[in-house]
Amino acid sequence: QVTLVESGGASVQPGASLRLSCAASGVNVSWNGMAWFRQAPGKGREGIAALDNADDTSSRDSVKGRFTISRDVAKNTLLLEMKSLEPGDTAMYYCAAERYGGSWVSLYVDDYHYWGQGTQVTVSS
């Protein structure tokens, strides 16, 4: 059984930083392709950053230079470091994993098989 549990979401002011964590069981964050997605109210789920088992990463243009995806192998945890947060970053953030062993990076929802319940990030002054 695969479980992904996100944490670290909060309400912050513009310009703040946050670190999101995704504790994984049933998948190996060093082997399975992993990614972070977000979904704002009334919008579709969008890929933010992805990481494969060769340490290749991909991120959407709007977060490049501000968000960094990484993993803590010892804790089997996926991380997302976010800085210079903007109101447009307000969304529910989800962790996702694929099941085959990811040597590729993808920001597409349909490429992932397992999802967490999400953690809310709100950026407002």
N, C-alpha and C positions, 0 to 999 in steps of 0.2 A: 504494500500500500504506500502510495506517495502522498506526502503532505508537505506543503509549503506555507510557512507562517511569516507574514511580514510584520515589521514593527518599526518604530521610529518616526512615524508621521506626527505632525503637530501644526498648530496655528502660529505663524511667524510673520514678521514684518518684511517688507521688500528689502532685499540686500542681505538677508540672513542666510545661514547655512544649516543644512540638516544632513544626517546620515541615515539612510534606510537599510534595514537588514532583512534578509529572508532566510530563515532557518529551514533547511531541507532535510527530509528523511525519505528513504526509498529511491532517491536519485543521488548521484554523486556530482557535486558542483564542479569537480575537476574533469569529469567525463561527459556529462550531458550538456548540450547547448542550453544556455540560460539567458534570460532577458528580463528587462523591466518594461512594463507598459503603464500607461495611465489613461484615465477616462474622466473627462470633465462632464458636468451635468449637461445633458442634451447633445452630447457629442459621442462619436465612436471611440473605440479603444485604439490607442496609437502606440507604436513601439518607440521607446526612448533610447535604449541602449541594450546591446547584446554582446555576449562573450562566448567563445567556443573553447574546445579543449586544447587548442593550439595557442591560446592567449590572444587570438585575434579579436578585435572589438569593432563594433559599429555603433554609431549614434546618429540621431536625427539632427538636422542642421540647427534647430532652435535651441538645442542644449549643448552643442559642441563648445568646449572651452569652459563650461560651467558644471557639467555633470560627468562623473567618472564611475564606470562600473568595474568591480573587482570581486575577488572571492577570498574568503578565509578558509583555506583547505582544512585546517585543524578542526574548525567548528562546522564544516560542511555548510557554510553560509555564504549567500550572495549579498553583495553590498552595493549601495549606490550613494556616492558622495555628491551632494548638491550644494552649490554655492551661488551667490548673487541671485537668489530667488526673486522671481517676478510674479505679479498677480496672475499672469497667464500660465504659471506653473500649477495653479490650484487645480487639484484633481484627486481622485482615488488612484493610488499607485499599486500595481500588481506585479508580483513575481511570477515567472513562467519557466517551464522546463520542457524540453523535448525528450522523447523516449529512446532514441536510436544511438545516441553517442555523437555529439555534434562537433564535426570538424568544419563547420561553416557557421557564419553569423547571419541571423535573419531578424528583421523587425516586423515580420508579418504574423498576425494573430494565428492564422491557420497552420503555421509551422510548429506550434507548441501544443502539447497534449495535457499538461498539468498546470494548474493555476492555484494561486493562493486566494485568500479572501479579501486582501487589500488593506492598505493603511492610508488614512486621509492626510493630505497635505493642503493647508490653506495659507495663502500668502495675501495679506491685507494690511493696510495701514489704519 
